[in-house]
């Protein structure tokens, strides 16, 4: 499941022409690459920060099939 969430984060980030570095700066999260590849499990707080920085609803960020 975390791999799918990571892919969704990357998809949204890239659709907004945002780099990992820009997203990291906006969220104060250093391991964006690890999140996107599913190599780390994000907390709900991390997901919330990402949703705000990406300007999407948290539900849309984690709604993966």
N, C-alpha and C positions, 0 to 999 in steps of 0.2 A: 504494500500500500504506500509506503514512504517513497518508493521509487516512482510511483505514478504521481504523487504529489510533487516530487522534485521535477518531473518532466513538465508538469503543469506550470510550476513557477518559472521554469526556463522559457516555456512557450509564451507566457504572458510577458515576461521581461523582454524577450526578443521582439515580440510584436510591438512593443513600445520603444524599440531602438535604444534600450538601456543596457549598459554593460554590467557585468557582475560587480565591478568596482563602484559604479554609481549606486547600485542597489545596496551594496555593503555600506557605503557612506550614508545613504538615506535612512538605513535601519540600524546602524551601529552593530551589524552582524558580520563577522569576519569570514565565516565558512559558507558563503553562498554556493561555491562550487561543490562542496560536500553535500549540501542540501539538495542541489539539483541532480546529483548522481545517486541520491538515496543512501549515501554512506554515513549519514547521521540522522538521528530521529529528532525532528523539530518539536519544540514544546508549543503549547497553544499560544503562549506569549510571543514566540518567534513567528508563528504563522500570522498572528494578528498584526505584528509590525510589518511583515511582508505584504499583507493585504492592504494596509494603509499606504505603504510606499508605492505599491503597484496600482492603487486606486481601484481595487476590486473588493467585492464583499468577501468576507472570510469564507462563507459558504461556497462561493464560486471557486475559491482557491483549493478547497479540500474535496469538492464534489467530483470524484474520479470514479470511473467504472472499471 
